[in-house]
Amino acid sequence: MKKAISVLSGGLDCTVATSVFAGEYEIHAITFNYGQKAFERELEAAKEICSKMNWTHEVIDLPWLSKISTSSLNTSEDIPEVSLDDLDDDEKSSESASSVWVPARNMVFTSIAVSYAESIGAEKIIVGWDAEEAATFPDNSKEFLNTFNELIDVGSPDNIKIEAPAIDLTKEEIVKLGVAVGAPMEISYSCYKGGKKHCGVCESCMRRKRAFTQLGIEDLSEYED
């Protein structure tokens, strides 16, 4: 079977994106540890997802990234809490995005994934980048996706392509896609804070909660509030 690399944090978006290719490719999932507060819970979710879906799994440690980061995701800074109204407020969303931005994170992750793909002969790299988060995170955008694929064409001797099935989708549409492809969304973990349950108030939790609520689909994950 053809091989694909999945950049799998254990979150909703990457879980759904990878599930799109689950029946067609032998999935090799990688989870990055860059000192994020949520790493232990992300790892737990990623392992459980991979076990259920019969994907291989590996952790790649990037301790240097936490040393140079100023992000609230992997420093002592508090992670912003937001309201539903804040999600549609450009200024509030930009403030939250700025707080959790990790320097060049997706550039680093994707470059390593290309190296991994070359080493095992994988032809695809699957990522969970989506339109809703691209509004505040430029490394989730279609422009970033297309440009990185052009870079691979120039810089790699192999025929490797990044696939982002959610690149044009909102969170609601991602949940719809997850239902359609049978993604184990109930196992996925989206919280920035890393508690046993989703905090329910960080931006990632709020976007997840809103998507399930607006669709009238029960989110089987547990929330603090």
C-alpha positions in Angstrom: 0.0 0.0 0.0 1.1 3.6 -0.7 2.5 5.5 2.3 1.6 8.8 3.8 3.0 10.9 6.7 0.4 12.5 9.0 1.4 15.5 11.2 -0.9 14.4 14.0 -1.2 16.5 17.2 -4.3 14.5 18.2 -6.5 17.5 17.5 -9.8 17.6 15.6 -8.5 19.0 12.3 -5.6 16.6 11.7 -7.6 13.6 12.9 -10.3 14.3 10.3 -7.8 15.2 7.6 -5.8 12.0 8.1 -9.0 9.9 8.2 -9.8 11.0 4.7 -6.9 9.0 3.4 -7.1 6.1 5.9 -8.4 3.5 3.6 -6.1 4.4 0.7 -2.7 4.9 2.4 -0.5 3.2 5.0 -0.5 6.1 7.6 2.7 6.9 9.5 1.7 9.5 12.1 4.2 11.8 13.8 3.5 14.0 16.9 5.8 16.8 17.8 6.9 17.7 21.4 7.9 21.3 21.4 7.3 21.8 25.1 3.6 22.7 24.7 1.5 22.6 27.8 -0.9 20.2 26.2 1.7 17.7 25.0 0.8 14.8 27.4 -2.9 15.0 26.5 -2.1 15.5 22.8 0.2 12.4 22.9 -2.5 10.4 24.7 -5.1 11.3 22.1 -2.7 10.7 19.2 -1.7 7.3 20.5 -5.3 6.3 21.0 -6.3 7.5 17.6 -3.5 5.6 15.9 -4.3 2.4 17.8 -7.9 2.6 16.8 -7.1 3.4 13.2 -4.1 1.0 12.9 -1.7 3.8 12.1 2.0 3.7 13.1 3.0 6.5 15.5 6.2 8.2 16.5 7.1 11.2 18.6 9.7 13.8 17.5 11.2 16.0 20.3 12.0 19.6 19.5 13.3 21.0 22.8 15.1 23.9 21.1 11.7 25.3 19.9 10.4 25.8 23.4 13.7 27.6 24.3 13.3 30.2 21.6 9.5 30.5 21.8 7.6 33.4 23.4 4.2 31.6 22.8 1.8 31.0 25.7 1.5 27.5 24.4 4.9 26.5 25.7 6.0 29.2 28.1 4.7 30.3 31.5 2.5 32.9 29.9 -1.3 32.4 30.4 -3.2 31.1 27.5 -6.0 33.6 26.5 -9.6 32.7 27.3 -12.2 33.9 24.8 -16.0 34.1 24.4 -18.1 33.0 21.5 -18.4 36.6 20.3 -14.6 37.0 20.3 -14.3 34.3 17.7 -15.9 36.6 15.1 -14.0 39.7 16.3 -11.0 40.2 14.1 -9.1 42.2 16.7 -9.7 39.7 19.5 -8.9 36.8 17.3 -5.6 38.4 16.2 -4.7 39.1 19.9 -5.3 35.4 20.8 -3.4 34.2 17.7 -0.5 36.4 18.5 -0.3 35.0 22.1 -0.3 31.3 20.9 1.9 31.8 17.9 5.0 29.5 18.0 7.8 30.7 15.8 7.7 29.1 12.3 6.0 26.0 13.8 4.4 24.7 10.6 7.4 25.5 8.6 9.5 23.4 11.0 7.0 20.5 11.3 6.4 20.3 7.5 10.1 20.3 6.7 10.7 17.5 9.1 7.7 15.6 7.6 9.3 16.0 4.2 12.5 14.4 5.5 10.5 11.6 7.1 8.6 11.1 3.8 11.7 10.8 1.8 13.2 8.3 4.2 10.3 5.8 4.1 9.2 6.5 0.5 5.9 8.2 1.4 4.2 10.2 -1.3 1.9 12.3 0.8 2.1 14.5 3.9 -1.3 15.0 5.6 -1.9 18.1 7.6 -5.0 19.6 9.3 -4.7 23.2 8.0 -8.0 24.9 7.5 -9.7 28.1 6.3 -11.1 29.2 9.7 -7.7 29.2 11.4 -6.0 30.6 8.3 -7.7 33.9 9.0 -5.3 34.5 11.9 -2.6 31.9 11.3 -0.8 32.4 7.9 0.8 29.0 8.1 -2.7 27.4 7.8 -3.5 29.2 4.5 -3.9 27.8 1.0 -1.2 30.2 -0.1 1.2 28.6 2.4 0.1 25.1 1.3 0.7 25.8 -2.4 4.0 27.6 -1.8 5.3 24.7 0.3 4.3 22.2 -2.3 6.3 24.3 -4.9 9.3 24.3 -2.5 9.1 20.5 -2.3 9.0 20.2 -6.1 12.2 22.2 -6.2 14.0 20.9 -3.2 13.2 17.2 -3.1 14.1 14.5 -5.6 11.0 12.5 -4.7 7.4 13.1 -5.7 5.9 14.2 -2.4 2.8 16.4 -2.0 1.2 18.0 1.1 -2.5 17.2 1.3 -4.8 19.4 3.4 -8.4 18.2 2.9 -9.7 20.9 5.3 -7.9 23.8 3.6 -11.1 25.4 2.4 -13.3 24.3 5.3 -14.6 26.0 8.4 -14.7 24.1 11.7 -18.4 23.1 11.1 -17.5 21.7 7.7 -14.6 19.8 9.2 -16.9 18.1 11.7 -19.3 17.3 8.8 -16.4 15.8 6.9 -15.3 13.9 10.0 -18.8 12.3 10.2 -18.7 11.4 6.5 -15.3 9.6 6.7 -15.8 8.0 10.1 -13.0 10.0 11.9 -12.6 9.1 15.6 -13.4 12.7 16.6 -14.5 11.6 20.0 -10.9 10.7 20.8 -9.3 13.9 19.5 -8.1 16.6 21.9 -8.1 20.3 21.0 -7.4 22.2 24.2 -4.4 24.5 24.4 -4.2 24.1 28.2 -3.6 20.4 28.5 -6.0 19.5 31.3 -7.6 16.1 31.5 -10.8 17.6 30.2 -11.0 20.3 27.5 -11.0 23.7 29.3 -13.9 25.0 27.2 -12.6 28.6 27.2 -9.4 28.7 25.1 -9.9 29.7 21.5 -9.3 26.1 20.2 -11.9 24.7 22.6 -14.4 27.4 21.7 -14.1 26.9 18.0 -14.5 23.1 18.5 -17.6 23.5 20.8 -19.2 26.0 18.4 -18.9 23.7 15.4 -20.5 20.7 17.1 -23.2 22.9 18.7 -24.2 24.7 15.4 -24.4 21.3 13.6 -26.5 19.8 16.4 -24.0 17.0 16.8 -22.9 15.8 20.2 -19.3 16.3 21.0 -18.4 13.3 23.1 -15.3 15.0 24.5 -15.5 16.2 28.1 -15.3 19.9 29.0 -14.6 21.7 32.3 -17.5 24.0 31.7 
